[in-house]
Amino acid sequence: MIMSSKAIPIMLAVAASAWMYGDFAAARDAAAPVPAGQAATKKPATKPARPAPRRPPAEADPLADAPRFSAEAVGWQLVEDVRTGARLGVPEKLTPHVGAVRSGTRWSSTQGQIQVETFRLGEAALPALFEDEKRSAHRQVISSSLKPDGFVILGVQGLKNFLVRAEARGSEVRGVTVLYDQATEGTMGPVAPAIANAFIGFPDPNAAPPPGLRRRVEYGTAIVVSADGALVAAAHTVDDCQAITVPPFGHAARVAEDKASGLALIRLYGMHDLTPVSLADAAAAADVMVVGIADPLTQTGDGRPASLPAHLSGRSIEPEPARGFSGAAVVDDRDRVVGIVDLAGAVAGRTAALVPVDAIRAFLQAQHVAPASGPTAAAINRSVLRVICVRQ
């Protein structure tokens, strides 16, 4: 259903038209953020290689002229919503207040002019939900489309504009609703469709996260470096955490970071009998073992350390370990640590990197942590722990 209305913002009409006609790339390009300091430019019109899908005339021209926005200005951040399992983009500077709602998470501005809310329904019939959303109180639906695996609805709700996008898998539906005052159209016009087009209701748990994604709950691995509770982890896995937990011991504190090496020091207080790793004295041979704990979302492992064979080529580790192995111990044939895994580079499409033992030793020395002489070879699994970062 497409209706002409002056009330609906042109950017939302563009996004809905692209979604309805399957032109996802056009919608993403139209609403994509631009790097900080780079002015938005008009996208030049190009002759299509094949006949373009038919669109309502009112929506044909503005697509090429759709403005983009500065990611830095709005605080654009890709996040994983822990309550629904969905992935979405959020303008965090515009919606700094985060809280749980009945079936998802809400990001909102200080006075509620802008709201981004996720939802998850475990047992829902997509067509029925589609009709219920359209009939919601005080909504004037301007445009809507239902597909076998999802729907999109946009329109006006009182003095606000709204956009709803949902995806279905089986009987489960996950979605996002964007609601904002018409007075904020100048800012939210390009941002709202970007939120809708960045939304992935059911991300692949085995795929590497896209660049820039900050997960609400991050699973990593840490190695014990002293019996009294000092642990070393990959810095990016414990960055900006509201809480850090190391099962089964409980709360941990991040006490230091070395940005150059990508290492962080976290500490379990009140510990006296942990089993520290043994640091190797020399560089590693090419063939090593990687000892870490996989992310539970990969549906592999049982929360206990796993040892995987790997090959070092310079500082690259092949094959790339699974999610959750960032911070995992890389050990030689005597179970001495020759480095740890850093998957920050792998997220950006590069091979998993080795943070070498020399960097670990220098980091510990700078933090006045004396590495222990090390455990027996059979104890390496006791020296590798899961670390969980929970972000706001």
C-alpha positions as CSV (number, residue, x, y, z in Angstrom):
1,M,0.0,0.0,0.0
2,I,1.5,3.3,-1.1
3,M,-0.3,6.6,-0.4
4,S,0.8,10.1,-1.2
5,S,1.1,12.4,1.8
6,K,2.9,15.7,2.5
7,A,3.0,14.6,6.1
8,I,5.5,11.8,5.6
9,P,9.2,12.8,5.5
10,I,10.7,12.1,2.1
11,M,13.6,10.2,3.7
12,L,11.2,7.7,5.2
13,A,9.4,7.3,2.0
14,V,12.6,6.6,0.2
15,A,13.6,4.0,2.7
16,A,10.2,2.2,2.6
17,S,10.1,2.3,-1.2
18,A,13.6,0.7,-1.4
19,W,12.6,-1.9,1.1
20,M,9.4,-2.7,-0.6
21,Y,11.0,-3.1,-4.0
22,G,14.0,-5.0,-2.8
23,D,16.5,-2.2,-3.3
24,F,18.3,-2.6,0.0
25,A,21.6,-1.1,-1.3
26,A,19.9,2.1,-2.5
27,A,18.3,2.5,0.9
28,R,21.6,2.0,2.7
29,D,23.5,4.3,0.4
30,A,20.8,7.0,0.8
31,A,21.0,6.9,4.6
32,A,24.6,6.0,5.2
33,P,26.6,8.1,7.6
34,V,29.6,9.9,6.3
35,P,32.9,10.1,8.1
36,A,33.5,12.9,10.5
37,G,34.7,16.1,8.7
38,Q,33.6,14.9,5.3
39,A,30.8,16.9,3.8
40,A,27.8,15.0,2.4
41,T,27.7,15.1,-1.3
42,K,25.0,14.5,-3.8
43,K,25.1,11.1,-5.3
44,P,25.4,11.4,-9.1
45,A,22.7,9.7,-11.1
46,T,23.9,6.8,-13.2
47,K,22.3,4.8,-15.9
48,P,21.2,1.5,-14.6
49,A,22.5,-1.7,-16.2
50,R,19.0,-3.1,-16.2
51,P,15.5,-1.6,-16.0
52,A,15.0,0.0,-12.6
53,P,12.1,-1.3,-10.4
54,R,9.0,0.7,-10.8
55,R,8.6,3.2,-8.0
56,P,6.0,5.9,-7.3
57,P,6.9,9.1,-9.2
58,A,7.1,11.1,-6.0
59,E,9.8,8.8,-4.7
60,A,11.9,8.4,-7.9
61,D,14.0,11.6,-7.9
62,P,14.7,12.2,-4.2
63,L,16.6,8.9,-3.8
64,A,19.6,10.3,-5.6
65,D,19.5,13.5,-3.5
66,A,18.9,11.8,-0.2
67,P,21.2,13.5,2.4
68,R,23.5,11.5,4.5
69,F,24.7,12.3,8.0
70,S,27.8,12.6,10.1
71,A,28.3,9.4,12.2
72,E,30.3,11.3,14.8
73,A,27.7,14.1,15.1
74,V,24.9,11.7,16.1
75,G,27.1,9.1,17.8
76,W,26.2,6.4,15.4
77,Q,27.1,3.0,16.8
78,L,26.4,-0.6,15.7
79,V,25.2,-2.6,18.8
80,E,23.9,-6.0,19.6
81,D,20.8,-5.9,21.7
82,V,21.2,-8.4,24.5
83,R,17.4,-8.6,25.1
84,T,16.3,-9.5,21.6
85,G,19.5,-10.8,20.0
86,A,19.1,-8.3,17.1
87,R,21.8,-6.0,15.7
88,L,21.1,-2.4,14.9
89,G,22.5,1.0,14.5
90,V,21.8,3.6,17.3
91,P,22.5,7.4,17.3
92,E,23.8,7.3,20.9
93,K,24.4,11.1,21.2
94,L,20.7,11.6,20.3
95,T,19.4,8.8,22.5
96,P,21.7,8.6,25.5
97,H,19.2,7.0,27.9
98,V,19.0,3.2,27.7
99,G,16.6,1.0,29.5
100,A,14.7,-2.3,29.3
101,V,11.2,-2.4,28.1
102,R,8.7,-5.3,28.2
103,S,10.1,-7.2,25.1
104,G,13.3,-5.3,24.2
105,T,15.4,-2.3,24.8
106,R,14.7,1.4,24.5
107,W,17.1,4.2,23.6
108,S,15.7,7.7,24.1
109,S,16.5,11.3,24.2
110,T,16.3,13.2,27.5
111,Q,12.8,14.4,27.0
112,G,11.6,11.5,24.8
113,Q,11.5,13.4,21.5
114,I,13.4,10.6,19.9
115,Q,12.9,6.9,20.8
116,V,14.4,3.7,19.3
117,E,12.9,0.6,20.7
118,T,13.5,-3.1,19.9
119,F,11.0,-5.9,20.4
120,R,11.0,-9.7,20.3
121,L,8.0,-12.0,20.2
122,G,8.6,-15.7,20.7
123,E,5.2,-16.8,19.3
124,A,3.8,-14.5,16.7
125,A,2.0,-14.7,13.3
126,L,3.7,-12.2,11.1
127,P,0.6,-11.2,9.1
128,A,-1.4,-10.7,12.3
129,L,1.4,-8.6,13.9
130,F,1.6,-6.6,10.8
131,E,-2.1,-5.7,11.0
132,D,-1.9,-5.0,14.7
133,E,1.0,-2.6,14.2
134,K,-0.9,-0.7,11.5
135,R,-4.0,-0.4,13.7
136,S,-2.0,0.8,16.7
137,A,-3.7,3.8,18.4
138,H,-3.2,7.3,16.9
139,R,-1.3,6.0,13.9
140,Q,-1.8,7.2,10.4
141,V,-0.1,4.7,8.1
142,I,1.4,6.3,5.0
143,S,3.2,3.3,3.6
144,S,3.5,-0.4,4.5
145,S,4.6,-3.7,3.0
146,L,4.4,-7.3,4.1
147,K,6.8,-10.0,2.9
148,P,7.1,-13.6,3.9
149,D,10.0,-12.9,6.2
150,G,9.3,-9.4,7.5
151,F,7.5,-6.1,7.1
152,V,7.9,-2.4,7.2
153,I,5.4,0.3,8.2
154,L,5.9,4.0,8.3
155,G,3.6,7.0,9.0
156,V,2.6,9.6,11.5
157,Q,1.6,9.1,15.2
158,G,0.3,12.2,16.7
159,L,3.0,14.8,16.3
160,K,5.7,12.2,15.7
161,N,6.9,10.3,12.7
162,F,7.3,6.5,13.1
163,L,9.0,3.7,11.3
164,V,8.7,0.0,12.2
165,R,10.7,-2.8,10.7
166,A,10.4,-6.5,11.7
167,E,12.0,-9.8,10.6
168,A,10.6,-13.3,11.2
169,R,12.2,-16.7,11.6
170,G,9.7,-19.4,12.2
171,S,7.3,-18.2,14.8
172,E,9.7,-15.6,16.3
173,V,9.6,-12.0,15.3
174,R,12.2,-9.4,16.1
175,G,11.9,-5.7,15.2
176,V,12.6,-2.1,15.8
177,T,10.4,1.0,16.1
178,V,11.8,4.5,15.5
179,L,9.6,7.3,16.8
180,Y,10.6,11.0,16.7
181,D,9.0,14.4,16.9
182,Q,8.4,16.1,13.6
183,A,10.4,19.0,14.9
184,T,13.5,16.9,14.8
185,E,13.0,15.9,11.2
186,G,16.1,17.9,10.1
187,T,18.3,15.6,12.2
188,M,16.3,12.4,12.2
189,G,15.2,12.4,8.5
190,P,18.3,10.6,7.3
191,V,19.0,8.7,10.6
192,A,15.6,6.9,10.9
193,P,15.9,5.0,7.7
194,A,19.6,4.2,8.5
195,I,18.4,2.6,11.7
196,A,15.8,0.5,9.9
197,N,18.3,-0.6,7.2
198,A,21.0,-1.5,9.7
199,F,18.6,-3.7,11.6
200,I,19.4,-7.4,11.4
201,G,16.9,-9.4,13.4
202,F,18.8,-12.7,13.3
203,P,22.5,-12.2,12.8
204,D,24.6,-15.2,12.0
205,P,26.3,-16.2,15.3
206,N,29.1,-17.9,13.5
207,A,30.0,-15.0,11.3
208,A,32.6,-12.4,12.3
209,P,31.0,-9.2,13.5
210,P,31.1,-6.2,11.1
211,P,33.7,-3.4,11.7
212,G,32.6,-1.0,14.4
213,L,30.2,-3.3,16.2
214,R,30.1,-2.9,19.9
215,R,28.4,-5.8,21.5
216,R,26.3,-5.4,24.6
217,V,27.7,-8.6,26.0
218,E,31.2,-9.5,24.9
219,Y,32.8,-12.9,25.5
220,G,36.6,-13.2,25.5
221,T,39.4,-15.2,27.1
222,A,41.9,-14.1,29.7
223,I,45.1,-15.7,31.0
224,V,46.1,-15.8,34.6
225,V,49.5,-14.2,35.2
226,S,49.7,-14.2,39.0
227,A,48.3,-16.4,41.7
228,D,46.7,-13.3,43.4
229,G,44.3,-12.6,40.6
230,A,46.1,-10.6,37.9
231,L,44.8,-11.5,34.4
232,V,45.8,-10.4,30.9
233,A,43.1,-10.0,28.2
234,A,42.7,-8.4,24.8
235,A,41.9,-4.8,25.4
236,H,39.0,-4.5,23.0
237,T,37.1,-7.3,24.7
238,V,37.0,-5.4,28.0
239,D,36.6,-1.8,26.6
240,D,33.9,0.4,28.0
241,C,32.4,-2.3,30.2
242,Q,29.7,-1.5,32.8
243,A,30.7,-4.8,34.5
244,I,33.3,-7.5,34.0
245,T,32.8,-11.0,35.2
246,V,35.2,-13.9,35.2
247,P,33.3,-17.2,35.8
248,P,33.3,-18.9,38.3
249,F,35.0,-16.3,40.4
250,G,32.8,-13.3,39.9
251,H,33.4,-9.6,39.4
252,A,36.7,-8.3,38.0
253,A,38.1,-4.8,37.6
254,R,40.0,-3.5,34.6
255,V,43.1,-1.7,36.1
256,A,45.4,-0.9,33.1
257,E,45.6,-0.9,29.3
258,D,48.4,-0.6,26.7
259,K,46.9,0.7,23.5
260,A,50.0,0.0,21.5
261,S,50.0,-3.7,22.2
262,G,46.2,-4.1,22.6
263,L,46.6,-5.6,26.1
264,A,44.5,-5.0,29.2
265,L,45.2,-6.0,32.8
266,I,42.1,-7.1,34.9
267,R,42.1,-8.2,38.5
268,L,40.2,-10.6,40.6
269,Y,40.5,-9.3,44.1
270,G,40.7,-11.6,47.1
271,M,42.4,-14.4,45.2
272,H,45.5,-16.3,46.4
273,D,45.6,-19.6,44.7
274,L,45.0,-19.2,41.0
275,T,47.2,-21.1,38.5
276,P,49.4,-18.6,36.5
277,V,50.7,-19.4,33.0
278,S,54.3,-19.9,32.2
279,L,55.7,-17.3,29.8
280,A,58.1,-18.5,27.1
281,D,61.6,-17.1,26.9
282,A,61.9,-17.2,23.1
283,A,59.9,-16.7,20.0
284,A,57.5,-19.5,19.0
285,A,57.9,-22.2,16.4
286,A,55.5,-22.0,13.5
287,D,53.2,-24.7,14.8
288,V,51.4,-23.9,18.0
289,M,48.2,-24.5,20.0
290,V,45.6,-22.0,20.8
291,V,43.9,-22.5,24.2
292,G,40.7,-20.4,24.7
293,I,37.0,-20.5,25.4
294,A,34.5,-20.0,22.5
295,D,31.7,-17.5,22.6
296,P,28.5,-19.4,23.7
297,L,26.6,-17.9,20.7
298,T,28.8,-20.0,18.4
299,Q,27.0,-23.1,19.8
300,T,30.3,-24.9,20.2
301,G,32.0,-25.9,23.4
302,D,30.7,-26.1,27.0
303,G,32.3,-23.1,28.6
304,R,35.6,-25.0,29.2
305,P,38.9,-24.2,27.5
306,A,39.5,-25.9,24.2
307,S,42.9,-26.5,22.5
308,L,43.1,-26.0,18.8
309,P,46.1,-26.4,16.5
310,A,47.3,-23.3,14.7
311,H,50.1,-22.0,12.5
312,L,52.0,-18.8,12.9
313,S,53.0,-16.8,9.9
314,G,54.8,-13.7,11.3
315,R,52.1,-12.4,13.6
316,S,49.2,-13.9,11.8
317,I,47.4,-16.9,13.3
318,E,45.8,-19.4,10.9
319,P,43.2,-20.7,10.9
320,E,41.3,-17.9,12.6
321,P,40.0,-18.9,16.0
322,A,36.3,-18.7,16.8
323,R,34.6,-15.8,18.5
324,G,35.4,-15.7,22.2
325,F,39.1,-16.6,21.5
326,S,40.3,-13.1,21.6
327,G,42.8,-13.1,24.5
328,A,43.3,-16.9,24.2
329,A,46.7,-18.3,25.0
330,V,49.0,-19.3,22.2
331,V,51.3,-22.0,23.6
332,D,54.3,-24.0,22.4
333,D,54.8,-27.7,22.7
334,R,55.6,-27.3,26.4
335,D,52.5,-25.3,27.1
336,R,54.4,-22.1,27.6
337,V,52.7,-18.9,26.5
338,V,54.3,-17.4,23.4
339,G,51.5,-14.8,23.0
340,I,47.8,-14.2,23.0
341,V,45.2,-14.0,20.2
342,D,43.9,-10.6,19.2
343,L,40.7,-10.8,17.0
344,A,40.2,-7.0,16.7
345,G,42.0,-7.1,13.4
346,A,40.0,-10.2,12.3
347,V,36.7,-8.2,12.8
348,A,37.9,-5.8,10.2
349,G,38.6,-8.6,7.7
350,R,42.2,-9.3,8.5
351,T,43.7,-12.5,9.9
352,A,43.8,-13.0,13.7
353,A,46.9,-11.4,15.1
354,L,49.4,-12.6,17.7
355,V,50.3,-10.3,20.6
356,P,53.8,-11.7,21.3
357,V,55.2,-12.8,24.6
358,D,57.7,-9.9,24.7
359,A,54.8,-7.4,24.6
360,I,53.1,-9.3,27.5
361,R,56.2,-9.3,29.5
362,A,56.9,-5.6,29.0
363,F,53.2,-4.8,29.9
364,L,53.4,-6.7,33.1
365,Q,56.7,-5.1,34.0
366,A,55.2,-1.7,33.5
367,Q,52.3,-2.6,35.8
368,H,54.7,-4.1,38.4
369,V,53.3,-7.6,38.0
370,A,55.9,-10.3,38.3
371,P,55.1,-13.3,36.1
372,A,55.2,-16.6,38.0
373,S,57.6,-19.4,37.1
374,G,54.5,-21.2,35.7
375,P,52.5,-24.4,36.1
376,T,53.1,-27.8,34.9
377,A,52.1,-28.6,31.3
378,A,48.9,-30.3,32.5
379,A,47.6,-27.1,34.2
380,I,47.3,-24.8,31.2
381,N,43.5,-25.2,31.1
382,R,43.3,-23.9,34.7
383,S,45.2,-20.8,33.6
384,V,42.7,-19.9,30.8
385,L,39.5,-18.2,31.9
386,R,36.4,-16.8,30.2
387,V,35.9,-13.0,30.6
388,I,32.5,-11.4,30.1
389,C,32.0,-7.7,29.5
390,V,28.5,-6.2,29.9
391,R,28.1,-2.7,28.3
392,Q,25.4,-0.2,28.9
